[in-house]
Amino acid sequence: MTLFYARMLEFSRLVFVAAVLSFATSASTTNVASANTVPQDDSAESLSGNYLAGLVAGLSKDTAVAAFYYAEALKEDPKSGELIERTFVTLLAEGQMTDALKLAERIAKQEPGNEIARLALGVRGIKTRQYAQARTYLNKGGRGRAADLTATLLSAWTLVGSKEFRRAMETIDRLKGEETFSVFRNLHGGLIANISGRHEISDVMLSQAYATGSNTLRVTDLYGRYLAQRGNRDQAKKVYADFKKLMPRHPLVLDQIKALEEGKALEPPVDTAASGAAEVLYSLGAAGNGEGDELASLIYLRLSLWLDPTNAMAIMMLGEVYERMGQLGSANEVYDLVPINSSFRYNSELQVALNLEQLGRSEDSVKQLNSLISHARGLDAYSALGNVYRSRKEFEAAGKAYSDAIALIGQADSSHWSLFYARGISYERTKQWPKAEADFRKALELWPDQPLVLNYLGYSWIDQGINLEEGFKMLKRAVELRPKDGYIVDSVGWAYYRLGKYEESLEYMEKAVSLKPSDPVINDHLGDVYWRLGRKLEAGFQWNHARDLKPEPEDLQKILDKIEKGLPDDTTSASGG
């Protein structure tokens, strides 16, 4: 997470996440991949039935279904404060603004300090250009509002809507002295100064915001568009080019650079009070998603898109939140909202295809990916197709798809390491080691210290009994780079095991299990180490645990054999499971 988003997140929680959590505490961390189908005419027969159905949907983080059942329950008990709030929160999270705002009005009357209701009503005031009313909702509450980042920024944008630019800047200046909030003050102060024509101020504030958030795409894009608007096209191109070094193939960055090179105009960064307020809400929604505050993120992003429905970056972020919640059907519905002419449209269609695969619609997934291959960015579709085949363990087909992608590269750069790595895995799994090794070496040439490649190549060498010194060096480096990656730690431990160095292996294996306690392979490996060290009761426990963790079918039989018979005598240094 960038410093910019870390700062945004700090306050996103202070504003109203506590209120959201009063609803979300019933939600588990269960990640359920569902089609997210809202029932039609399928309400339960009783108030308690609908309430419980809504509660169960909440446990699966299925806000669409939860909203349906809570709304049905509310029809039976329209005065229940708890039902009103649960229904309101889920409707708001699903973007059903008309019904959500009716409930927000009721909540605000009964509970004037309710953060979420006041925020929703304040945003409604911005959308309907009732700016004074919006400020009334945003500024209500019993605590000092100067410290309330969301209310301060949104209130400033309402003053922009009222053409009170001086007061808007004074409101932004309330954040002065708060180091944590400086990036917000500079970014939104600069955008407001730009709209009001005070460019001597906007130049300074936006450059300061960029200096802090230059590794954040949204800050980069807003600053680049501002520079282009001011006629500084060469400087704008440099801003995008510098970000391209971080993400060489990002479609928005490539499109903006191309537009600048062709002399085309870029869209202005922010030109209305509504679009400015939408930026505030988008930033906070993106921050919440980065730290797992999914329900709060949904609300911020839905409100942002209500103000600015064409913000493709916000749409993509909303889809990503649904994916994190396991609601892939809802994610795909959101991705379909990305405008056809957006830089993100191709990415959204790729993501829909990948989600279709996870939803069990394999034929539709492959069909969509094949339809995208003829696009100018067909490389990404081939890569995605390879990932789909690899997830199915169809490694020969995966290798061909990756090869088709690589054929389109031209001059490979650091962004292409993953293609060679993925094809290397496909070759290794189809017993084509020389080709696999060449691809792993190529991936490391493109990204010399990539820990996943170091791990895979280093372990493969040791497993084959070749290049032992170099292999161990790679594994140790991978662990240095990712000391909390249980799979990499397991690789080092297993490498020691394969060489018969069981005491050395034990340290790494026990650490690996502590990092990935629910992985069947790692638990199986630890059982093998215990057995070789004569700790047979502990070995049996680990193997039984590995069995219960649902290992792959080909591994399960080996585990069952070990539970029954143990391991054979250690006759070579490369023995084991």
C-alpha positions as CSV (number, residue, x, y, z in Angstrom):
1,M,0.0,0.0,0.0
2,T,1.3,3.5,-0.9
3,L,1.8,6.2,1.7
4,F,-1.1,8.1,0.0
5,Y,-3.6,5.3,0.5
6,A,-2.3,4.5,4.0
7,R,-3.1,8.1,5.0
8,M,-6.5,7.9,3.4
9,L,-7.3,4.7,5.1
10,E,-6.4,6.1,8.5
11,F,-9.2,8.5,8.3
12,S,-11.7,6.5,6.3
13,R,-12.1,4.3,9.4
14,L,-12.5,7.3,11.7
15,V,-15.4,8.7,9.7
16,F,-18.0,6.0,9.8
17,V,-16.5,2.5,9.7
18,A,-17.4,2.1,13.3
19,A,-21.0,2.6,12.3
20,V,-20.7,0.2,9.4
21,L,-19.2,-2.4,11.7
22,S,-22.3,-2.4,13.8
23,F,-23.8,-4.1,10.8
24,A,-20.8,-6.0,9.6
25,T,-19.9,-7.7,12.8
26,S,-22.2,-10.5,11.8
27,A,-20.2,-11.1,8.6
28,S,-17.6,-13.8,8.7
29,T,-14.4,-13.9,6.6
30,T,-15.9,-16.7,4.5
31,N,-15.0,-16.3,0.9
32,V,-17.9,-17.8,-1.0
33,A,-17.8,-17.7,-4.8
34,S,-21.4,-17.3,-5.8
35,A,-23.3,-16.0,-8.8
36,N,-24.9,-13.5,-6.4
37,T,-28.4,-14.1,-7.7
38,V,-31.1,-12.1,-5.9
39,P,-34.1,-14.2,-5.3
40,Q,-37.3,-13.3,-7.2
41,D,-40.6,-13.6,-5.3
42,D,-38.8,-15.9,-3.0
43,S,-39.2,-14.2,0.4
44,A,-39.5,-16.3,3.5
45,E,-42.9,-16.9,5.0
46,S,-42.2,-15.0,8.2
47,L,-40.4,-11.9,9.6
48,S,-37.9,-14.1,11.4
49,G,-37.4,-16.2,8.2
50,N,-36.5,-13.2,6.1
51,Y,-34.4,-11.7,8.9
52,L,-32.4,-15.0,9.3
53,A,-32.0,-15.3,5.5
54,G,-30.6,-11.8,5.4
55,L,-28.3,-12.6,8.3
56,V,-27.0,-15.7,6.5
57,A,-26.4,-13.7,3.3
58,G,-24.5,-11.3,5.4
59,L,-22.3,-14.1,6.8
60,S,-21.4,-14.9,3.1
61,K,-20.8,-11.2,2.4
62,D,-23.6,-11.3,-0.1
63,T,-25.0,-7.8,0.2
64,A,-27.4,-8.1,-2.7
65,V,-29.2,-11.0,-1.2
66,A,-29.0,-9.6,2.3
67,A,-30.6,-6.3,1.0
68,F,-33.5,-8.3,-0.5
69,Y,-34.3,-10.3,2.6
70,Y,-33.9,-7.4,5.0
71,A,-36.2,-5.3,2.9
72,E,-38.8,-8.1,3.0
73,A,-38.4,-8.3,6.8
74,L,-38.8,-4.5,7.1
75,K,-42.2,-4.8,5.3
76,E,-43.3,-7.0,8.2
77,D,-41.8,-4.8,11.0
78,P,-41.4,-1.2,9.5
79,K,-40.6,0.4,12.8
80,S,-37.7,-1.8,13.8
81,G,-34.7,0.5,14.2
82,E,-32.3,-2.4,13.7
83,L,-34.0,-3.6,10.5
84,I,-34.2,-0.1,9.2
85,E,-30.4,0.4,9.6
86,R,-29.5,-3.1,8.3
87,T,-31.7,-2.6,5.2
88,F,-30.3,0.9,4.7
89,V,-26.7,-0.2,4.8
90,T,-27.2,-3.1,2.4
91,L,-29.2,-1.1,0.0
92,L,-26.6,1.7,0.0
93,A,-23.8,-0.9,-0.5
94,E,-25.8,-2.2,-3.5
95,G,-26.3,1.3,-5.0
96,Q,-30.1,1.2,-4.6
97,M,-30.1,4.9,-3.8
98,T,-33.8,5.7,-4.0
99,D,-34.8,3.2,-1.4
100,A,-31.7,3.7,0.7
101,L,-32.2,7.5,1.0
102,K,-35.8,7.1,2.1
103,L,-34.4,5.0,5.0
104,A,-31.6,7.5,5.6
105,E,-34.1,10.2,6.2
106,R,-35.9,8.1,8.8
107,I,-32.6,7.2,10.5
108,A,-31.4,10.8,10.5
109,K,-34.6,11.9,12.3
110,Q,-34.4,9.1,14.9
111,E,-30.6,9.2,15.3
112,P,-29.2,12.6,14.2
113,G,-25.6,11.5,14.9
114,N,-25.7,8.5,12.5
115,E,-22.6,8.9,10.4
116,I,-23.7,6.8,7.4
117,A,-27.2,8.3,7.0
118,R,-25.8,11.9,7.3
119,L,-23.1,11.1,4.7
120,A,-25.6,9.6,2.3
121,L,-28.0,12.6,2.7
122,G,-25.1,15.0,2.3
123,V,-24.0,13.4,-0.9
124,R,-27.6,13.6,-2.1
125,G,-27.5,17.3,-1.5
126,I,-24.3,17.6,-3.7
127,K,-25.9,15.6,-6.5
128,T,-29.1,17.7,-6.4
129,R,-27.1,20.9,-6.1
130,Q,-28.7,21.7,-2.7
131,Y,-25.3,22.6,-1.3
132,A,-26.4,24.4,1.9
133,Q,-28.6,21.4,2.8
134,A,-25.6,19.1,2.1
135,R,-23.4,21.1,4.4
136,T,-26.1,20.9,7.1
137,Y,-26.0,17.1,7.0
138,L,-22.2,16.8,6.7
139,N,-21.6,19.2,9.6
140,K,-24.0,17.7,12.1
141,G,-22.5,15.7,15.0
142,G,-21.2,16.0,18.4
143,R,-17.5,16.0,17.8
144,G,-15.1,18.5,16.3
145,R,-15.6,18.5,12.5
146,A,-12.3,20.2,11.7
147,A,-10.7,16.8,12.3
148,D,-13.3,15.0,10.2
149,L,-11.6,14.6,6.9
150,T,-14.5,13.3,4.9
151,A,-16.9,16.1,6.1
152,T,-14.3,18.8,5.7
153,L,-13.4,17.8,2.1
154,L,-17.0,17.3,1.0
155,S,-18.1,20.5,2.7
156,A,-15.4,22.3,0.7
157,W,-16.7,21.0,-2.5
158,T,-20.3,22.1,-1.6
159,L,-18.9,25.6,-1.3
160,V,-17.4,25.2,-4.7
161,G,-20.9,24.4,-5.9
162,S,-22.1,27.6,-4.3
163,K,-19.3,29.6,-6.0
164,E,-17.9,30.4,-2.6
165,F,-14.3,29.6,-3.5
166,R,-12.7,31.7,-0.7
167,R,-14.7,29.8,1.9
168,A,-13.9,26.5,0.2
169,M,-10.2,27.2,0.5
170,E,-10.6,28.2,4.1
171,T,-12.4,25.0,4.8
172,I,-9.6,23.0,3.1
173,D,-7.1,24.9,5.3
174,R,-8.7,23.4,8.4
175,L,-6.5,20.4,7.6
176,K,-3.4,22.5,7.7
177,G,-0.9,21.3,10.3
178,E,-2.3,17.8,10.3
179,E,0.6,15.9,8.7
180,T,-1.5,12.8,8.1
181,F,-4.0,14.9,6.1
182,S,-1.6,17.0,4.1
183,V,-1.9,14.9,0.9
184,F,-5.7,15.5,0.9
185,R,-5.4,19.1,1.6
186,N,-2.9,19.6,-1.2
187,L,-4.8,17.5,-3.7
188,H,-8.3,18.9,-3.2
189,G,-7.1,22.4,-2.4
190,G,-5.2,22.4,-5.7
191,L,-8.2,21.1,-7.6
192,I,-10.4,23.7,-6.0
193,A,-7.9,26.5,-6.7
194,N,-7.8,25.3,-10.4
195,I,-11.5,25.5,-10.8
196,S,-11.5,29.0,-9.3
197,G,-8.8,30.2,-11.6
198,R,-6.2,30.6,-8.8
199,H,-3.4,28.8,-10.7
200,E,-0.6,30.2,-8.7
201,I,-2.0,28.2,-5.7
202,S,-3.1,25.1,-7.7
203,D,0.4,24.8,-9.3
204,V,2.0,24.6,-5.8
205,M,-0.6,22.4,-4.1
206,L,-1.0,19.9,-6.8
207,S,2.8,19.6,-7.3
208,Q,3.1,18.9,-3.5
209,A,0.3,16.3,-3.7
210,Y,2.1,14.6,-6.6
211,A,5.4,14.7,-4.7
212,T,3.7,12.6,-2.0
213,G,1.6,10.4,-4.2
214,S,3.5,9.9,-7.4
215,N,3.4,6.2,-7.0
216,T,-0.4,6.3,-6.9
217,L,-2.2,6.0,-10.2
218,R,-5.1,8.4,-9.4
219,V,-2.8,11.2,-8.1
220,T,-0.6,10.8,-11.2
221,D,-3.5,10.9,-13.6
222,L,-5.1,13.9,-12.0
223,Y,-1.8,15.8,-11.9
224,G,-1.0,14.8,-15.5
225,R,-4.4,16.0,-16.7
226,Y,-3.9,19.2,-14.8
227,L,-0.5,19.9,-16.4
228,A,-2.0,19.1,-19.9
229,Q,-4.9,21.5,-19.2
230,R,-2.4,24.2,-18.2
231,G,-0.5,23.7,-21.5
232,N,2.5,21.8,-19.9
233,R,2.2,18.8,-22.1
234,D,5.8,17.8,-22.0
235,Q,5.8,17.8,-18.2
236,A,2.5,15.8,-18.3
237,K,4.1,13.3,-20.5
238,K,7.0,12.9,-18.1
239,V,4.6,12.4,-15.2
240,Y,3.0,9.5,-17.0
241,A,6.3,8.2,-18.3
242,D,7.7,8.0,-14.7
243,F,4.6,6.0,-13.6
244,K,5.1,3.7,-16.6
245,K,8.4,2.6,-15.0
246,L,6.3,1.2,-12.1
247,M,3.6,-0.3,-14.3
248,P,4.9,-0.6,-17.9
249,R,1.7,-1.9,-19.4
250,H,-1.0,0.0,-17.6
251,P,-3.7,0.8,-20.2
252,L,-4.6,4.2,-18.8
253,V,-1.0,5.4,-18.7
254,L,-0.3,4.1,-22.2
255,D,-3.4,5.8,-23.6
256,Q,-2.6,9.1,-21.9
257,I,0.9,9.1,-23.2
258,K,-0.4,8.3,-26.7
259,A,-2.9,11.1,-26.6
260,L,-0.2,13.6,-25.5
261,E,2.1,12.4,-28.3
262,E,-0.7,12.8,-30.8
263,G,-1.6,16.3,-29.6
264,K,-5.0,15.3,-28.3
265,A,-6.6,17.0,-25.3
266,L,-6.9,15.2,-22.0
267,E,-10.0,15.5,-19.9
268,P,-9.8,18.1,-17.2
269,P,-9.0,16.7,-13.8
270,V,-12.1,17.9,-11.9
271,D,-14.5,20.5,-13.2
272,T,-17.6,20.4,-11.0
273,A,-18.5,20.2,-7.3
274,A,-20.0,16.7,-7.9
275,S,-16.8,15.3,-9.6
276,G,-14.7,16.8,-6.8
277,A,-16.8,15.2,-4.1
278,A,-16.7,11.9,-6.1
279,E,-12.9,12.0,-6.0
280,V,-13.1,12.2,-2.2
281,L,-15.3,9.2,-1.9
282,Y,-13.4,7.2,-4.5
283,S,-10.1,7.8,-2.6
284,L,-11.6,6.6,0.7
285,G,-13.3,3.6,-1.0
286,A,-10.0,2.5,-2.6
287,A,-8.2,2.9,0.8
288,G,-10.8,0.7,2.6
289,N,-10.5,-2.0,-0.1
290,G,-6.7,-2.1,0.4
291,E,-7.2,-3.0,4.1
292,G,-10.2,-5.3,3.8
293,D,-12.9,-2.9,4.9
294,E,-15.1,-4.2,2.1
295,L,-18.5,-3.0,3.3
296,A,-17.3,0.5,4.0
297,S,-15.5,0.5,0.6
298,L,-18.8,-0.5,-1.2
299,I,-20.6,2.4,0.4
300,Y,-17.9,5.0,-0.5
301,L,-17.6,3.7,-4.0
302,R,-21.3,3.5,-4.6
303,L,-21.7,7.1,-3.5
304,S,-18.8,8.1,-5.6
305,L,-20.3,6.5,-8.7
306,W,-23.7,8.0,-7.9
307,L,-22.0,11.4,-8.3
308,D,-19.8,10.4,-11.3
309,P,-21.1,7.2,-13.0
310,T,-18.5,7.3,-15.7
311,N,-15.4,7.0,-13.5
312,A,-14.0,3.8,-14.8
313,M,-11.3,3.6,-12.1
314,A,-14.0,3.6,-9.4
315,I,-16.0,1.0,-11.3
316,M,-13.0,-1.3,-11.5
317,M,-12.3,-0.8,-7.8
318,L,-15.9,-1.6,-7.0
319,G,-15.6,-4.8,-9.0
320,E,-12.4,-5.7,-7.2
321,V,-14.2,-5.2,-3.8
322,Y,-16.9,-7.7,-4.8
323,E,-14.2,-10.1,-5.9
324,R,-12.5,-9.8,-2.4
325,M,-15.9,-10.6,-0.9
326,G,-16.3,-13.7,-3.1
327,Q,-19.3,-12.2,-5.0
328,L,-18.1,-12.8,-8.5
329,G,-21.5,-12.5,-10.1
330,S,-21.9,-9.0,-8.7
331,A,-18.3,-8.2,-9.7
332,N,-19.1,-9.1,-13.3
333,E,-22.2,-7.0,-13.3
334,V,-20.1,-4.0,-12.1
335,Y,-17.3,-4.6,-14.7
336,D,-20.0,-4.5,-17.4
337,L,-20.6,-0.9,-16.4
338,V,-17.1,0.3,-17.6
339,P,-17.7,2.6,-20.6
340,I,-16.9,1.1,-24.0
341,N,-14.4,3.8,-24.8
342,S,-12.6,3.6,-21.5
343,S,-8.9,2.6,-21.2
344,F,-10.2,0.0,-18.7
345,R,-12.8,-1.7,-20.9
346,Y,-10.5,-4.4,-22.1
347,N,-9.3,-5.1,-18.6
348,S,-12.9,-5.3,-17.3
349,E,-13.7,-7.9,-20.0
350,L,-10.7,-9.9,-19.2
351,Q,-11.7,-10.0,-15.5
352,V,-15.2,-11.0,-16.4
353,A,-13.8,-14.0,-18.3
354,L,-11.6,-15.0,-15.4
355,N,-14.5,-14.8,-13.0
356,L,-16.7,-16.9,-15.3
357,E,-14.0,-19.6,-15.0
358,Q,-14.2,-19.5,-11.2
359,L,-18.0,-19.6,-11.4
360,G,-17.9,-22.9,-13.2
361,R,-18.7,-21.4,-16.6
362,S,-15.6,-22.6,-18.3
363,E,-16.9,-22.7,-21.8
364,D,-18.1,-19.1,-21.5
365,S,-14.8,-18.0,-20.0
366,V,-12.7,-19.5,-22.9
367,K,-15.1,-18.1,-25.5
368,Q,-14.8,-14.6,-24.1
369,L,-11.0,-14.8,-23.9
370,N,-10.8,-16.1,-27.5
371,S,-12.9,-13.1,-28.6
372,L,-10.5,-10.7,-27.0
373,I,-7.4,-12.3,-28.5
374,S,-7.8,-10.4,-31.8
375,H,-7.6,-7.1,-29.9
376,A,-4.5,-4.9,-30.1
377,R,-3.8,-6.1,-26.5
378,G,-4.3,-9.7,-27.4
379,L,-1.1,-10.6,-25.3
380,D,-3.1,-10.1,-22.1
381,A,-5.9,-12.3,-23.4
382,Y,-3.5,-15.1,-24.3
383,S,-1.9,-14.7,-20.8
384,A,-5.3,-14.9,-19.1
385,L,-6.2,-17.9,-21.2
386,G,-3.0,-19.6,-20.1
387,N,-3.9,-18.9,-16.5
388,V,-7.3,-20.5,-17.0
389,Y,-5.8,-23.6,-18.5
390,R,-3.1,-23.7,-15.8
391,S,-5.8,-23.5,-13.0
392,R,-7.4,-26.6,-14.6
393,K,-4.0,-28.3,-14.7
394,E,-4.2,-28.4,-18.5
395,F,-0.5,-27.6,-18.7
396,E,0.1,-28.4,-22.4
397,A,-2.7,-26.0,-23.4
398,A,-1.5,-23.4,-20.9
399,G,2.0,-23.6,-22.4
400,K,0.7,-23.0,-25.9
401,A,-1.3,-19.9,-24.7
402,Y,1.7,-18.5,-23.0
403,S,3.8,-19.1,-26.1
404,D,1.2,-17.3,-28.2
405,A,1.5,-14.4,-25.7
406,I,5.3,-14.3,-25.8
407,A,5.2,-14.3,-29.6
408,L,3.5,-10.9,-29.4
409,I,5.9,-9.3,-27.1
410,G,8.7,-8.1,-29.4
411,Q,11.4,-6.8,-27.0
412,A,10.7,-8.3,-23.6
413,D,11.0,-6.1,-20.5
414,S,10.7,-6.5,-16.8
415,S,6.8,-6.5,-17.0
416,H,7.0,-9.8,-19.0
417,W,8.8,-11.9,-16.4
418,S,5.5,-13.6,-15.3
419,L,4.8,-14.9,-18.8
420,F,8.1,-16.8,-18.9
421,Y,7.7,-17.9,-15.3
422,A,4.2,-19.3,-16.0
423,R,5.3,-21.0,-19.2
424,G,8.2,-22.5,-17.3
425,I,5.8,-24.0,-14.8
426,S,3.7,-25.4,-17.7
427,Y,6.8,-26.9,-19.3
428,E,8.0,-28.4,-16.0
429,R,4.6,-30.0,-15.4
430,T,4.7,-31.6,-18.8
431,K,8.2,-33.0,-18.2
432,Q,10.0,-30.6,-20.5
433,W,12.7,-29.5,-18.1
434,P,15.2,-28.0,-20.5
435,K,12.6,-25.6,-21.8
436,A,11.3,-24.9,-18.3
437,E,14.8,-24.1,-17.0
438,A,15.4,-21.7,-20.0
439,D,12.1,-19.9,-19.2
440,F,12.9,-19.6,-15.5
441,R,16.4,-18.2,-16.4
442,K,14.7,-15.7,-18.8
443,A,12.3,-14.6,-16.1
444,L,15.2,-13.9,-13.7
445,E,17.0,-12.1,-16.5
446,L,14.0,-9.7,-16.7
447,W,13.6,-9.5,-13.0
448,P,16.8,-10.7,-11.3
449,D,15.5,-11.0,-7.7
450,Q,11.9,-12.2,-8.3
451,P,11.3,-14.4,-5.3
452,L,8.7,-16.7,-6.9
453,V,11.1,-17.6,-9.7
454,L,14.1,-18.0,-7.3
455,N,12.0,-20.4,-5.3
456,Y,10.7,-22.5,-8.2
457,L,14.0,-22.8,-10.0
458,G,16.1,-23.3,-6.9
459,Y,13.9,-26.0,-5.5
460,S,13.7,-27.8,-8.9
461,W,17.4,-28.0,-9.1
462,I,17.8,-29.4,-5.6
463,D,14.9,-31.8,-6.2
464,Q,16.8,-33.1,-9.2
465,G,20.1,-33.2,-7.4
466,I,21.8,-30.7,-9.7
467,N,23.2,-27.2,-9.2
468,L,22.8,-27.7,-5.4
469,E,24.9,-24.7,-4.3
470,E,23.3,-22.3,-6.6
471,G,19.8,-23.7,-5.9
472,F,20.2,-23.2,-2.1
473,K,21.5,-19.7,-2.7
474,M,18.4,-18.9,-4.7
475,L,16.1,-20.4,-2.0
476,K,17.8,-18.5,0.8
477,R,17.5,-15.3,-1.2
478,A,13.8,-15.9,-1.8
479,V,13.3,-16.4,1.9
480,E,15.1,-13.1,2.6
481,L,12.8,-11.4,0.2
482,R,9.6,-13.1,1.5
483,P,10.3,-14.3,5.0
484,K,6.6,-14.7,5.8
485,D,5.7,-16.7,2.6
486,G,5.0,-20.2,3.9
487,Y,5.4,-21.8,0.5
488,I,8.9,-20.4,0.1
489,V,9.9,-21.3,3.6
490,D,8.6,-24.8,3.0
491,S,10.8,-25.0,-0.1
492,V,13.9,-24.4,1.9
493,G,12.9,-26.9,4.5
494,W,12.0,-29.5,1.9
495,A,15.3,-29.0,0.1
496,Y,17.1,-29.7,3.3
497,Y,14.9,-32.8,3.7
498,R,15.7,-34.0,0.2
499,L,19.4,-33.9,1.1
500,G,18.9,-35.8,4.3
501,K,19.6,-32.8,6.6
502,Y,16.5,-33.3,8.8
503,E,17.5,-31.1,11.7
504,E,18.0,-28.2,9.4
505,S,14.8,-29.0,7.7
506,L,12.8,-29.1,10.9
507,E,13.4,-25.4,11.7
508,Y,12.0,-24.3,8.3
509,M,9.2,-26.8,8.2
510,E,7.8,-25.8,11.6
511,K,7.9,-22.2,10.6
512,A,6.2,-22.9,7.3
513,V,3.3,-24.7,9.0
514,S,3.0,-21.7,11.4
515,L,2.7,-19.4,8.4
516,K,0.4,-21.7,6.4
517,P,-1.3,-23.9,8.9
518,S,-4.1,-25.0,6.6
519,D,-2.0,-26.2,3.7
520,P,-2.0,-30.0,3.3
521,V,1.3,-30.2,1.4
522,I,3.3,-28.3,4.1
523,N,1.7,-30.3,6.9
524,D,2.5,-33.5,5.0
525,H,6.1,-32.4,4.7
526,L,6.4,-31.7,8.4
527,G,5.1,-35.1,9.1
528,D,7.9,-36.6,7.0
529,V,10.5,-34.6,8.8
530,Y,9.2,-35.8,12.2
531,W,9.2,-39.4,11.1
532,R,12.9,-39.2,9.9
533,L,13.8,-37.7,13.3
534,G,12.1,-40.5,15.1
535,R,9.1,-38.5,16.3
536,K,6.6,-40.9,15.0
537,L,3.5,-39.9,17.0
538,E,4.0,-36.3,15.8
539,A,4.5,-37.5,12.3
540,G,1.2,-39.4,12.4
541,F,-0.6,-36.3,13.8
542,Q,0.7,-34.2,10.9
543,W,-0.2,-36.7,8.3
544,N,-3.7,-37.1,9.7
545,H,-4.0,-33.3,9.7
546,A,-2.8,-33.1,6.1
547,R,-5.4,-35.8,5.1
548,D,-8.2,-33.7,6.7
549,L,-7.1,-30.6,4.8
550,K,-8.3,-32.0,1.5
551,P,-5.1,-32.6,-0.4
552,E,-5.0,-33.2,-4.2
553,P,-6.2,-36.8,-5.1
554,E,-2.8,-37.9,-6.2
555,D,-1.3,-36.7,-2.8
556,L,-4.1,-38.2,-0.7
557,Q,-3.2,-41.8,-1.4
558,K,0.4,-41.2,-0.5
559,I,-0.6,-39.6,2.8
560,L,-3.0,-42.6,3.5
561,D,-0.1,-45.0,2.9
562,K,2.1,-43.1,5.3
563,I,-0.5,-43.1,8.0
564,E,-0.8,-46.8,7.7
565,K,2.8,-47.8,7.1
566,G,5.0,-44.9,7.9
567,L,8.0,-44.1,5.6
568,P,10.3,-46.7,4.2
569,D,13.9,-46.8,5.6
570,D,16.1,-43.9,4.7
571,T,18.4,-45.4,2.2
572,T,19.4,-42.3,0.3
573,S,19.7,-38.6,1.0
574,A,17.0,-37.9,-1.5
575,S,14.3,-40.1,0.1
576,G,10.9,-38.8,1.2
577,G,7.4,-38.1,0.4
